[in-house]
Amino acid sequence: MTCNGICNTYKANKPKEGGRYENGQKRCQTCEIFVYHDGLYCPCCKTQLRQSSRYIKLKEKAVPLIRL
């Protein structure tokens, strides 16, 4: 899949407070940008959008672990 340039209309600016994923932004690995989009797939290249961070520290910050 390749970027068609349509994603520029969905491009999201960095939020002033909090992280990108916490504010509802998703990342497209193919287009290499963060987008505001309700679906699971990029409207430009149709690849699946990343909805959480790849880094363990940021994952724990976004979704706290429940310990029994």
Predicted model as a PDB file, atoms N, CA, C, CB and O in Angstrom, pLDDT in the B-factor column:
MODEL        1                                                                  
ATOM      1  N   MET A   1       0.829  -1.174   0.000  1.00 69.00           N  
ATOM      2  CA  MET A   1       0.000   0.000   0.000  1.00 69.00           C  
ATOM      3  C   MET A   1       0.885   1.253   0.000  1.00 69.00           C  
ATOM      4  CB  MET A   1      -0.950  -0.011   1.212  1.00 69.00           C  
ATOM      5  O   MET A   1       1.965   1.270   0.592  1.00 69.00           O  
ATOM      6  N   THR A   2       0.412   2.276  -0.663  1.00 79.00           N  
ATOM      7  CA  THR A   2       1.150   3.533  -0.699  1.00 79.00           C  
ATOM      8  C   THR A   2       0.231   4.683  -0.329  1.00 79.00           C  
ATOM      9  CB  THR A   2       1.772   3.764  -2.088  1.00 79.00           C  
ATOM     10  O   THR A   2      -0.991   4.585  -0.446  1.00 79.00           O  
ATOM     11  N   CYS A   3       0.832   5.768   0.115  1.00 80.00           N  
ATOM     12  CA  CYS A   3       0.082   6.958   0.511  1.00 80.00           C  
ATOM     13  C   CYS A   3      -0.414   7.678  -0.742  1.00 80.00           C  
ATOM     14  CB  CYS A   3       0.960   7.906   1.383  1.00 80.00           C  
ATOM     15  O   CYS A   3       0.344   7.887  -1.688  1.00 80.00           O  
ATOM     16  N   ASN A   4      -1.696   8.056  -0.739  1.00 83.00           N  
ATOM     17  CA  ASN A   4      -2.290   8.757  -1.868  1.00 83.00           C  
ATOM     18  C   ASN A   4      -2.402  10.255  -1.637  1.00 83.00           C  
ATOM     19  CB  ASN A   4      -3.647   8.191  -2.160  1.00 83.00           C  
ATOM     20  O   ASN A   4      -2.805  10.981  -2.546  1.00 83.00           O  
ATOM     21  N   GLY A   5      -2.057  10.742  -0.442  1.00 81.00           N  
ATOM     22  CA  GLY A   5      -2.106  12.160  -0.132  1.00 81.00           C  
ATOM     23  C   GLY A   5      -3.442  12.650   0.400  1.00 81.00           C  
ATOM     24  O   GLY A   5      -3.573  13.829   0.728  1.00 81.00           O  
ATOM     25  N   ILE A   6      -4.435  11.776   0.494  1.00 83.00           N  
ATOM     26  CA  ILE A   6      -5.751  12.159   1.009  1.00 83.00           C  
ATOM     27  C   ILE A   6      -5.693  12.381   2.513  1.00 83.00           C  
ATOM     28  CB  ILE A   6      -6.799  11.086   0.672  1.00 83.00           C  
ATOM     29  O   ILE A   6      -6.491  13.145   3.056  1.00 83.00           O  
ATOM     30  N   CYS A   7      -4.774  11.736   3.181  1.00 78.00           N  
ATOM     31  CA  CYS A   7      -4.682  11.796   4.642  1.00 78.00           C  
ATOM     32  C   CYS A   7      -4.338  13.183   5.154  1.00 78.00           C  
ATOM     33  CB  CYS A   7      -3.651  10.815   5.133  1.00 78.00           C  
ATOM     34  O   CYS A   7      -4.524  13.452   6.341  1.00 78.00           O  
ATOM     35  N   ASN A   8      -3.846  14.073   4.307  1.00 81.00           N  
ATOM     36  CA  ASN A   8      -3.504  15.420   4.752  1.00 81.00           C  
ATOM     37  C   ASN A   8      -4.729  16.178   5.235  1.00 81.00           C  
ATOM     38  CB  ASN A   8      -2.831  16.189   3.630  1.00 81.00           C  
ATOM     39  O   ASN A   8      -4.590  17.106   6.032  1.00 81.00           O  
ATOM     40  N   THR A   9      -5.917  15.817   4.784  1.00 84.00           N  
ATOM     41  CA  THR A   9      -7.133  16.471   5.264  1.00 84.00           C  
ATOM     42  C   THR A   9      -7.507  15.994   6.668  1.00 84.00           C  
ATOM     43  CB  THR A   9      -8.290  16.209   4.296  1.00 84.00           C  
ATOM     44  O   THR A   9      -8.233  16.686   7.382  1.00 84.00           O  
ATOM     45  N   TYR A  10      -7.019  14.826   7.066  1.00 83.00           N  
ATOM     46  CA  TYR A  10      -7.279  14.253   8.386  1.00 83.00           C  
ATOM     47  C   TYR A  10      -6.131  14.491   9.356  1.00 83.00           C  
ATOM     48  CB  TYR A  10      -7.541  12.767   8.264  1.00 83.00           C  
ATOM     49  O   TYR A  10      -6.218  14.083  10.514  1.00 83.00           O  
ATOM     50  N   LYS A  11      -5.065  15.136   8.919  1.00 86.00           N  
ATOM     51  CA  LYS A  11      -3.855  15.309   9.722  1.00 86.00           C  
ATOM     52  C   LYS A  11      -4.166  16.029  11.029  1.00 86.00           C  
ATOM     53  CB  LYS A  11      -2.793  16.085   8.932  1.00 86.00           C  
ATOM     54  O   LYS A  11      -4.885  17.027  11.042  1.00 86.00           O  
ATOM     55  N   ALA A  12      -3.614  15.510  12.132  1.00 87.00           N  
ATOM     56  CA  ALA A  12      -3.874  16.048  13.459  1.00 87.00           C  
ATOM     57  C   ALA A  12      -2.654  16.797  13.977  1.00 87.00           C  
ATOM     58  CB  ALA A  12      -4.266  14.927  14.429  1.00 87.00           C  
ATOM     59  O   ALA A  12      -1.518  16.357  13.795  1.00 87.00           O  
ATOM     60  N   ASN A  13      -2.898  17.927  14.620  1.00 89.00           N  
ATOM     61  CA  ASN A  13      -1.830  18.683  15.261  1.00 89.00           C  
ATOM     62  C   ASN A  13      -1.555  18.107  16.644  1.00 89.00           C  
ATOM     63  CB  ASN A  13      -2.197  20.182  15.356  1.00 89.00           C  
ATOM     64  O   ASN A  13      -2.422  17.480  17.252  1.00 89.00           O  
ATOM     65  N   LYS A  14      -0.348  18.324  17.129  1.00 88.00           N  
ATOM     66  CA  LYS A  14       0.029  17.820  18.440  1.00 88.00           C  
ATOM     67  C   LYS A  14      -0.768  18.565  19.515  1.00 88.00           C  
ATOM     68  CB  LYS A  14       1.560  17.977  18.675  1.00 88.00           C  
ATOM     69  O   LYS A  14      -0.813  19.795  19.504  1.00 88.00           O  
ATOM     70  N   PRO A  15      -1.396  17.834  20.441  1.00 87.00           N  
ATOM     71  CA  PRO A  15      -2.181  18.490  21.498  1.00 87.00           C  
ATOM     72  C   PRO A  15      -1.275  19.204  22.497  1.00 87.00           C  
ATOM     73  CB  PRO A  15      -3.059  17.461  22.232  1.00 87.00           C  
ATOM     74  O   PRO A  15      -0.130  18.808  22.714  1.00 87.00           O  
ATOM     75  N   LYS A  16      -1.816  20.272  23.105  1.00 87.00           N  
ATOM     76  CA  LYS A  16      -1.046  21.045  24.079  1.00 87.00           C  
ATOM     77  C   LYS A  16      -0.896  20.282  25.388  1.00 87.00           C  
ATOM     78  CB  LYS A  16      -1.711  22.399  24.335  1.00 87.00           C  
ATOM     79  O   LYS A  16       0.140  20.377  26.045  1.00 87.00           O  
ATOM     80  N   GLU A  17      -1.917  19.531  25.770  1.00 85.00           N  
ATOM     81  CA  GLU A  17      -1.876  18.755  27.011  1.00 85.00           C  
ATOM     82  C   GLU A  17      -2.147  17.291  26.707  1.00 85.00           C  
ATOM     83  CB  GLU A  17      -2.903  19.296  28.037  1.00 85.00           C  
ATOM     84  O   GLU A  17      -2.989  16.970  25.869  1.00 85.00           O  
ATOM     85  N   GLY A  18      -1.437  16.409  27.387  1.00 80.00           N  
ATOM     86  CA  GLY A  18      -1.647  14.976  27.218  1.00 80.00           C  
ATOM     87  C   GLY A  18      -0.967  14.451  25.964  1.00 80.00           C  
ATOM     88  O   GLY A  18      -0.344  15.192  25.203  1.00 80.00           O  
ATOM     89  N   GLY A  19      -1.111  13.158  25.781  1.00 82.00           N  
ATOM     90  CA  GLY A  19      -0.502  12.509  24.630  1.00 82.00           C  
ATOM     91  C   GLY A  19      -1.439  12.434  23.445  1.00 82.00           C  
ATOM     92  O   GLY A  19      -2.631  12.718  23.558  1.00 82.00           O  
ATOM     93  N   ARG A  20      -0.897  12.054  22.328  1.00 84.00           N  
ATOM     94  CA  ARG A  20      -1.695  11.968  21.094  1.00 84.00           C  
ATOM     95  C   ARG A  20      -2.762  10.872  21.189  1.00 84.00           C  
ATOM     96  CB  ARG A  20      -0.777  11.699  19.886  1.00 84.00           C  
ATOM     97  O   ARG A  20      -3.919  11.085  20.827  1.00 84.00           O  
ATOM     98  N   TYR A  21      -2.355   9.696  21.683  1.00 82.00           N  
ATOM     99  CA  TYR A  21      -3.305   8.590  21.767  1.00 82.00           C  
ATOM    100  C   TYR A  21      -4.380   8.871  22.811  1.00 82.00           C  
ATOM    101  CB  TYR A  21      -2.577   7.285  22.099  1.00 82.00           C  
ATOM    102  O   TYR A  21      -5.525   8.448  22.648  1.00 82.00           O  
ATOM    103  N   GLU A  22      -4.025   9.578  23.880  1.00 83.00           N  
ATOM    104  CA  GLU A  22      -4.993   9.933  24.919  1.00 83.00           C  
ATOM    105  C   GLU A  22      -6.058  10.888  24.389  1.00 83.00           C  
ATOM    106  CB  GLU A  22      -4.280  10.562  26.114  1.00 83.00           C  
ATOM    107  O   GLU A  22      -7.182  10.903  24.890  1.00 83.00           O  
ATOM    108  N   ASN A  23      -5.713  11.678  23.388  1.00 84.00           N  
ATOM    109  CA  ASN A  23      -6.642  12.651  22.815  1.00 84.00           C  
ATOM    110  C   ASN A  23      -7.377  12.122  21.582  1.00 84.00           C  
ATOM    111  CB  ASN A  23      -5.897  13.912  22.453  1.00 84.00           C  
ATOM    112  O   ASN A  23      -8.029  12.893  20.878  1.00 84.00           O  
ATOM    113  N   GLY A  24      -7.282  10.825  21.313  1.00 86.00           N  
ATOM    114  CA  GLY A  24      -8.055  10.218  20.235  1.00 86.00           C  
ATOM    115  C   GLY A  24      -7.389  10.219  18.876  1.00 86.00           C  
ATOM    116  O   GLY A  24      -8.036   9.914  17.874  1.00 86.00           O  
ATOM    117  N   GLN A  25      -6.117  10.555  18.819  1.00 89.00           N  
ATOM    118  CA  GLN A  25      -5.421  10.517  17.547  1.00 89.00           C  
ATOM    119  C   GLN A  25      -4.906   9.111  17.288  1.00 89.00           C  
ATOM    120  CB  GLN A  25      -4.268  11.532  17.524  1.00 89.00           C  
ATOM    121  O   GLN A  25      -4.611   8.364  18.220  1.00 89.00           O  
ATOM    122  N   LYS A  26      -4.799   8.759  16.013  1.00 90.00           N  
ATOM    123  CA  LYS A  26      -4.293   7.451  15.615  1.00 90.00           C  
ATOM    124  C   LYS A  26      -3.169   7.659  14.614  1.00 90.00           C  
ATOM    125  CB  LYS A  26      -5.425   6.561  15.011  1.00 90.00           C  
ATOM    126  O   LYS A  26      -3.143   8.668  13.908  1.00 90.00           O  
ATOM    127  N   ARG A  27      -2.242   6.715  14.548  1.00 91.00           N  
ATOM    128  CA  ARG A  27      -1.087   6.862  13.667  1.00 91.00           C  
ATOM    129  C   ARG A  27      -1.156   5.877  12.512  1.00 91.00           C  
ATOM    130  CB  ARG A  27       0.210   6.664  14.448  1.00 91.00           C  
ATOM    131  O   ARG A  27      -1.448   4.695  12.690  1.00 91.00           O  
ATOM    132  N   CYS A  28      -0.881   6.392  11.335  1.00 90.00           N  
ATOM    133  CA  CYS A  28      -0.760   5.550  10.144  1.00 90.00           C  
ATOM    134  C   CYS A  28       0.722   5.330   9.891  1.00 90.00           C  
ATOM    135  CB  CYS A  28      -1.464   6.200   8.893  1.00 90.00           C  
ATOM    136  O   CYS A  28       1.473   6.289   9.718  1.00 90.00           O  
ATOM    137  N   GLN A  29       1.147   4.072   9.868  1.00 88.00           N  
ATOM    138  CA  GLN A  29       2.554   3.768   9.666  1.00 88.00           C  
ATOM    139  C   GLN A  29       2.974   3.989   8.218  1.00 88.00           C  
ATOM    140  CB  GLN A  29       2.843   2.337  10.079  1.00 88.00           C  
ATOM    141  O   GLN A  29       4.129   4.329   7.958  1.00 88.00           O  
ATOM    142  N   THR A  30       2.078   3.807   7.294  1.00 88.00           N  
ATOM    143  CA  THR A  30       2.413   3.985   5.885  1.00 88.00           C  
ATOM    144  C   THR A  30       2.557   5.461   5.541  1.00 88.00           C  
ATOM    145  CB  THR A  30       1.349   3.340   4.998  1.00 88.00           C  
ATOM    146  O   THR A  30       3.539   5.862   4.915  1.00 88.00           O  
ATOM    147  N   CYS A  31       1.586   6.268   5.946  1.00 87.00           N  
ATOM    148  CA  CYS A  31       1.604   7.702   5.648  1.00 87.00           C  
ATOM    149  C   CYS A  31       2.507   8.469   6.604  1.00 87.00           C  
ATOM    150  CB  CYS A  31       0.194   8.268   5.708  1.00 87.00           C  
ATOM    151  O   CYS A  31       2.891   9.605   6.324  1.00 87.00           O  
ATOM    152  N   GLU A  32       2.849   7.847   7.738  1.00 87.00           N  
ATOM    153  CA  GLU A  32       3.732   8.411   8.749  1.00 87.00           C  
ATOM    154  C   GLU A  32       3.206   9.711   9.348  1.00 87.00           C  
ATOM    155  CB  GLU A  32       5.087   8.646   8.158  1.00 87.00           C  
ATOM    156  O   GLU A  32       3.967  10.657   9.556  1.00 87.00           O  
ATOM    157  N   ILE A  33       1.893   9.756   9.628  1.00 89.00           N  
ATOM    158  CA  ILE A  33       1.298  10.916  10.280  1.00 89.00           C  
ATOM    159  C   ILE A  33       0.253  10.450  11.290  1.00 89.00           C  
ATOM    160  CB  ILE A  33       0.665  11.875   9.236  1.00 89.00           C  
ATOM    161  O   ILE A  33      -0.215   9.312  11.242  1.00 89.00           O  
ATOM    162  N   PHE A  34      -0.105  11.354  12.208  1.00 90.00           N  
ATOM    163  CA  PHE A  34      -1.211  11.120  13.115  1.00 90.00           C  
ATOM    164  C   PHE A  34      -2.457  11.712  12.494  1.00 90.00           C  
ATOM    165  CB  PHE A  34      -0.938  11.727  14.518  1.00 90.00           C  
ATOM    166  O   PHE A  34      -2.416  12.813  11.944  1.00 90.00           O  
ATOM    167  N   VAL A  35      -3.580  10.983  12.577  1.00 89.00           N  
ATOM    168  CA  VAL A  35      -4.826  11.436  11.973  1.00 89.00           C  
ATOM    169  C   VAL A  35      -5.960  11.383  12.985  1.00 89.00           C  
ATOM    170  CB  VAL A  35      -5.170  10.589  10.745  1.00 89.00           C  
ATOM    171  O   VAL A  35      -5.929  10.612  13.944  1.00 89.00           O  
ATOM    172  N   TYR A  36      -6.969  12.228  12.744  1.00 86.00           N  
ATOM    173  CA  TYR A  36      -8.229  12.125  13.465  1.00 86.00           C  
ATOM    174  C   TYR A  36      -9.166  11.363  12.533  1.00 86.00           C  
ATOM    175  CB  TYR A  36      -8.814  13.558  13.875  1.00 86.00           C  
ATOM    176  O   TYR A  36      -9.550  11.872  11.480  1.00 86.00           O  
ATOM    177  N   HIS A  37      -9.533  10.146  12.923  1.00 84.00           N  
ATOM    178  CA  HIS A  37     -10.413   9.328  12.085  1.00 84.00           C  
ATOM    179  C   HIS A  37     -11.111   8.320  12.987  1.00 84.00           C  
ATOM    180  CB  HIS A  37      -9.615   8.604  10.937  1.00 84.00           C  
ATOM    181  O   HIS A  37     -10.483   7.734  13.869  1.00 84.00           O  
ATOM    182  N   ASP A  38     -12.410   8.117  12.770  1.00 87.00           N  
ATOM    183  CA  ASP A  38     -13.182   7.203  13.613  1.00 87.00           C  
ATOM    184  C   ASP A  38     -12.982   5.738  13.250  1.00 87.00           C  
ATOM    185  CB  ASP A  38     -14.643   7.542  13.523  1.00 87.00           C  
ATOM    186  O   ASP A  38     -13.191   4.862  14.089  1.00 87.00           O  
ATOM    187  N   GLY A  39     -12.589   5.463  12.038  1.00 87.00           N  
ATOM    188  CA  GLY A  39     -12.450   4.086  11.598  1.00 87.00           C  
ATOM    189  C   GLY A  39     -11.160   3.430  12.052  1.00 87.00           C  
ATOM    190  O   GLY A  39     -10.306   4.066  12.669  1.00 87.00           O  
ATOM    191  N   LEU A  40     -11.031   2.151  11.738  1.00 89.00           N  
ATOM    192  CA  LEU A  40      -9.837   1.385  12.086  1.00 89.00           C  
ATOM    193  C   LEU A  40      -8.761   1.458  11.010  1.00 89.00           C  
ATOM    194  CB  LEU A  40     -10.206  -0.057  12.334  1.00 89.00           C  
ATOM    195  O   LEU A  40      -7.600   1.141  11.269  1.00 89.00           O  
ATOM    196  N   TYR A  41      -9.138   1.873   9.813  1.00 91.00           N  
ATOM    197  CA  TYR A  41      -8.215   1.885   8.686  1.00 91.00           C  
ATOM    198  C   TYR A  41      -8.013   3.301   8.168  1.00 91.00           C  
ATOM    199  CB  TYR A  41      -8.726   0.979   7.564  1.00 91.00           C  
ATOM    200  O   TYR A  41      -8.924   4.127   8.223  1.00 91.00           O  
ATOM    201  N   CYS A  42      -6.830   3.573   7.671  1.00 90.00           N  
ATOM    202  CA  CYS A  42      -6.477   4.887   7.150  1.00 90.00           C  
ATOM    203  C   CYS A  42      -7.354   5.195   5.928  1.00 90.00           C  
ATOM    204  CB  CYS A  42      -4.961   4.949   6.779  1.00 90.00           C  
ATOM    205  O   CYS A  42      -7.485   4.352   5.040  1.00 90.00           O  
ATOM    206  N   PRO A  43      -7.956   6.393   5.870  1.00 88.00           N  
ATOM    207  CA  PRO A  43      -8.794   6.741   4.725  1.00 88.00           C  
ATOM    208  C   PRO A  43      -7.984   6.922   3.443  1.00 88.00           C  
ATOM    209  CB  PRO A  43      -9.570   8.007   5.020  1.00 88.00           C  
ATOM    210  O   PRO A  43      -8.557   6.965   2.354  1.00 88.00           O  
ATOM    211  N   CYS A  44      -6.680   7.028   3.556  1.00 87.00           N  
ATOM    212  CA  CYS A  44      -5.825   7.263   2.398  1.00 87.00           C  
ATOM    213  C   CYS A  44      -5.299   5.963   1.791  1.00 87.00           C  
ATOM    214  CB  CYS A  44      -4.663   8.152   2.786  1.00 87.00           C  
ATOM    215  O   CYS A  44      -5.493   5.701   0.605  1.00 87.00           O  
ATOM    216  N   CYS A  45      -4.631   5.152   2.614  1.00 88.00           N  
ATOM    217  CA  CYS A  45      -3.954   3.962   2.091  1.00 88.00           C  
ATOM    218  C   CYS A  45      -4.597   2.652   2.512  1.00 88.00           C  
ATOM    219  CB  CYS A  45      -2.529   3.965   2.529  1.00 88.00           C  
ATOM    220  O   CYS A  45      -4.176   1.584   2.070  1.00 88.00           O  
ATOM    221  N   LYS A  46      -5.617   2.724   3.364  1.00 89.00           N  
ATOM    222  CA  LYS A  46      -6.387   1.551   3.802  1.00 89.00           C  
ATOM    223  C   LYS A  46      -5.600   0.573   4.672  1.00 89.00           C  
ATOM    224  CB  LYS A  46      -6.905   0.823   2.603  1.00 89.00           C  
ATOM    225  O   LYS A  46      -5.985  -0.592   4.775  1.00 89.00           O  
ATOM    226  N   THR A  47      -4.506   1.014   5.300  1.00 89.00           N  
ATOM    227  CA  THR A  47      -3.804   0.158   6.255  1.00 89.00           C  
ATOM    228  C   THR A  47      -4.373   0.416   7.646  1.00 89.00           C  
ATOM    229  CB  THR A  47      -2.260   0.419   6.224  1.00 89.00           C  
ATOM    230  O   THR A  47      -4.957   1.469   7.900  1.00 89.00           O  
ATOM    231  N   GLN A  48      -4.200  -0.546   8.540  1.00 89.00           N  
ATOM    232  CA  GLN A  48      -4.755  -0.430   9.878  1.00 89.00           C  
ATOM    233  C   GLN A  48      -4.011   0.645  10.667  1.00 89.00           C  
ATOM    234  CB  GLN A  48      -4.687  -1.780  10.608  1.00 89.00           C  
ATOM    235  O   GLN A  48      -2.781   0.707  10.653  1.00 89.00           O  
ATOM    236  N   LEU A  49      -4.780   1.488  11.355  1.00 89.00           N  
ATOM    237  CA  LEU A  49      -4.209   2.564  12.154  1.00 89.00           C  
ATOM    238  C   LEU A  49      -3.780   2.048  13.511  1.00 89.00           C  
ATOM    239  CB  LEU A  49      -5.207   3.706  12.314  1.00 89.00           C  
ATOM    240  O   LEU A  49      -4.440   1.181  14.085  1.00 89.00           O  
ATOM    241  N   ARG A  50      -2.668   2.578  14.038  1.00 88.00           N  
ATOM    242  CA  ARG A  50      -2.208   2.230  15.370  1.00 88.00           C  
ATOM    243  C   ARG A  50      -2.984   3.076  16.368  1.00 88.00           C  
ATOM    244  CB  ARG A  50      -0.669   2.445  15.518  1.00 88.00           C  
ATOM    245  O   ARG A  50      -3.072   4.295  16.223  1.00 88.00           O  
ATOM    246  N   GLN A  51      -3.554   2.417  17.395  1.00 84.00           N  
ATOM    247  CA  GLN A  51      -4.387   3.105  18.367  1.00 84.00           C  
ATOM    248  C   GLN A  51      -3.730   3.226  19.727  1.00 84.00           C  
ATOM    249  CB  GLN A  51      -5.692   2.399  18.505  1.00 84.00           C  
ATOM    250  O   GLN A  51      -4.304   3.828  20.635  1.00 84.00           O  
ATOM    251  N   SER A  52      -2.531   2.663  19.889  1.00 79.00           N  
ATOM    252  CA  SER A  52      -1.810   2.767  21.149  1.00 79.00           C  
ATOM    253  C   SER A  52      -0.321   2.840  20.851  1.00 79.00           C  
ATOM    254  CB  SER A  52      -2.133   1.569  22.085  1.00 79.00           C  
ATOM    255  O   SER A  52       0.127   2.488  19.760  1.00 79.00           O  
ATOM    256  N   SER A  53       0.425   3.295  21.821  1.00 76.00           N  
ATOM    257  CA  SER A  53       1.858   3.471  21.678  1.00 76.00           C  
ATOM    258  C   SER A  53       2.582   2.132  21.608  1.00 76.00           C  
ATOM    259  CB  SER A  53       2.400   4.296  22.827  1.00 76.00           C  
ATOM    260  O   SER A  53       2.077   1.112  22.078  1.00 76.00           O  
ATOM    261  N   ARG A  54       3.756   2.150  21.023  1.00 73.00           N  
ATOM    262  CA  ARG A  54       4.591   0.952  20.970  1.00 73.00           C  
ATOM    263  C   ARG A  54       5.479   0.846  22.201  1.00 73.00           C  
ATOM    264  CB  ARG A  54       5.447   0.955  19.707  1.00 73.00           C  
ATOM    265  O   ARG A  54       6.026  -0.223  22.474  1.00 73.00           O  
ATOM    266  N   TYR A  55       5.630   1.920  22.939  1.00 72.00           N  
ATOM    267  CA  TYR A  55       6.538   1.959  24.069  1.00 72.00           C  
ATOM    268  C   TYR A  55       5.835   1.535  25.350  1.00 72.00           C  
ATOM    269  CB  TYR A  55       7.125   3.351  24.227  1.00 72.00           C  
ATOM    270  O   TYR A  55       4.729   1.994  25.637  1.00 72.00           O  
ATOM    271  N   ILE A  56       6.465   0.672  26.109  1.00 65.00           N  
ATOM    272  CA  ILE A  56       5.863   0.089  27.303  1.00 65.00           C  
ATOM    273  C   ILE A  56       5.501   1.165  28.327  1.00 65.00           C  
ATOM    274  CB  ILE A  56       6.813  -0.932  27.928  1.00 65.00           C  
ATOM    275  O   ILE A  56       4.420   1.115  28.913  1.00 65.00           O  
ATOM    276  N   LYS A  57       6.379   2.123  28.547  1.00 64.00           N  
ATOM    277  CA  LYS A  57       6.113   3.164  29.533  1.00 64.00           C  
ATOM    278  C   LYS A  57       4.874   3.978  29.172  1.00 64.00           C  
ATOM    279  CB  LYS A  57       7.318   4.083  29.663  1.00 64.00           C  
ATOM    280  O   LYS A  57       4.084   4.324  30.050  1.00 64.00           O  
ATOM    281  N   LEU A  58       4.700   4.285  27.897  1.00 61.00           N  
ATOM    282  CA  LEU A  58       3.531   5.048  27.475  1.00 61.00           C  
ATOM    283  C   LEU A  58       2.266   4.201  27.498  1.00 61.00           C  
ATOM    284  CB  LEU A  58       3.749   5.613  26.084  1.00 61.00           C  
ATOM    285  O   LEU A  58       1.179   4.715  27.761  1.00 61.00           O  
ATOM    286  N   LYS A  59       2.401   2.898  27.222  1.00 59.00           N  
ATOM    287  CA  LYS A  59       1.243   2.012  27.298  1.00 59.00           C  
ATOM    288  C   LYS A  59       0.723   1.934  28.725  1.00 59.00           C  
ATOM    289  CB  LYS A  59       1.599   0.611  26.785  1.00 59.00           C  
ATOM    290  O   LYS A  59      -0.484   1.990  28.959  1.00 59.00           O  
ATOM    291  N   GLU A  60       1.645   1.805  29.681  1.00 60.00           N  
ATOM    292  CA  GLU A  60       1.245   1.728  31.086  1.00 60.00           C  
ATOM    293  C   GLU A  60       0.606   3.028  31.544  1.00 60.00           C  
ATOM    294  CB  GLU A  60       2.449   1.397  31.967  1.00 60.00           C  
ATOM    295  O   GLU A  60      -0.300   3.015  32.377  1.00 60.00           O  
ATOM    296  N   LYS A  61       1.065   4.138  31.013  1.00 58.00           N  
ATOM    297  CA  LYS A  61       0.514   5.436  31.372  1.00 58.00           C  
ATOM    298  C   LYS A  61      -0.910   5.582  30.831  1.00 58.00           C  
ATOM    299  CB  LYS A  61       1.411   6.565  30.839  1.00 58.00           C  
ATOM    300  O   LYS A  61      -1.778   6.133  31.508  1.00 58.00           O  
ATOM    301  N   ALA A  62      -1.147   5.093  29.620  1.00 54.00           N  
ATOM    302  CA  ALA A  62      -2.454   5.219  28.991  1.00 54.00           C  
ATOM    303  C   ALA A  62      -3.477   4.233  29.561  1.00 54.00           C  
ATOM    304  CB  ALA A  62      -2.324   5.013  27.499  1.00 54.00           C  
ATOM    305  O   ALA A  62      -4.631   4.590  29.798  1.00 54.00           O  
ATOM    306  N   VAL A  63      -3.043   2.996  29.776  1.00 53.00           N  
ATOM    307  CA  VAL A  63      -3.944   1.953  30.287  1.00 53.00           C  
ATOM    308  C   VAL A  63      -3.293   1.320  31.502  1.00 53.00           C  
ATOM    309  CB  VAL A  63      -4.258   0.871  29.192  1.00 53.00           C  
ATOM    310  O   VAL A  63      -2.416   0.468  31.356  1.00 53.00           O  
ATOM    311  N   PRO A  64      -3.708   1.722  32.707  1.00 52.00           N  
ATOM    312  CA  PRO A  64      -3.097   1.164  33.907  1.00 52.00           C  
ATOM    313  C   PRO A  64      -3.398  -0.332  34.045  1.00 52.00           C  
ATOM    314  CB  PRO A  64      -3.588   1.917  35.144  1.00 52.00           C  
ATOM    315  O   PRO A  64      -4.488  -0.795  33.709  1.00 52.00           O  
ATOM    316  N   LEU A  65      -2.421  -1.062  34.541  1.00 46.00           N  
ATOM    317  CA  LEU A  65      -2.573  -2.499  34.737  1.00 46.00           C  
ATOM    318  C   LEU A  65      -3.420  -2.768  35.975  1.00 46.00           C  
ATOM    319  CB  LEU A  65      -1.195  -3.182  34.865  1.00 46.00           C  
ATOM    320  O   LEU A  65      -3.284  -2.081  36.987  1.00 46.00           O  
ATOM    321  N   ILE A  66      -4.288  -3.760  35.895  1.00 48.00           N  
ATOM    322  CA  ILE A  66      -5.099  -4.166  37.037  1.00 48.00           C  
ATOM    323  C   ILE A  66      -4.420  -5.370  37.676  1.00 48.00           C  
ATOM    324  CB  ILE A  66      -6.577  -4.501  36.609  1.00 48.00           C  
ATOM    325  O   ILE A  66      -4.253  -6.412  37.041  1.00 48.00           O  
ATOM    326  N   ARG A  67      -4.038  -5.219  38.910  1.00 49.00           N  
ATOM    327  CA  ARG A  67      -3.361  -6.305  39.613  1.00 49.00           C  
ATOM    328  C   ARG A  67      -4.267  -6.878  40.661  1.00 49.00           C  
ATOM    329  CB  ARG A  67      -2.058  -5.827  40.247  1.00 49.00           C  
ATOM    330  O   ARG A  67      -4.913  -6.144  41.409  1.00 49.00           O  
ATOM    331  N   LEU A  68      -4.319  -8.185  40.718  1.00 48.00           N  
ATOM    332  CA  LEU A  68      -5.175  -8.868  41.704  1.00 48.00           C  
ATOM    333  C   LEU A  68      -4.361  -9.364  42.864  1.00 48.00           C  
ATOM    334  CB  LEU A  68      -5.926 -10.034  41.065  1.00 48.00           C  
ATOM    335  O   LEU A  68      -4.907  -9.962  43.791  1.00 48.00           O  
TER     336      LEU A  68                                                      
ENDMDL                                                                          
END                                                                             
